[in-house]
């Protein structure tokens, strides 16, 4: 049980719900940002390797070393997955914010419908 005050409809105030949605959204986007940074670091990591025979170097080259990026593919995958997850988190946060900002009676009306339609022709058939 929580000790948070409830309003007269039995729901938490929408402002607190919006604050929770924003906090979860920010935490998720921060985690995605960390994932993007880790993926970028994986891509940038390189290691010096022996140059293959016949490697071309321009005439103005002063550095004749060769490098390999052994984790470039997995780093790219991490970056793309984190960016896709960030997009999903943002869309879910938009949907959740729109749900918690609706009034309780509007949500009930949407689920239950406005009630049976009154058709004067059908009322006359029942009489």
Secondary structure, 3 states (H helix, E strand, C coil): CCCCCCCCCCCCCHHHHHHHHHHHHHHHHHHHHHHHHHHHHHHHCCEEECCCCCCCCCCCCCCCCEEECCCHHHHHHHHHHHHHHHHHHHHHHHHHHHHHHCCHHHHHHHHHCCCCCCCHHHHHHHC
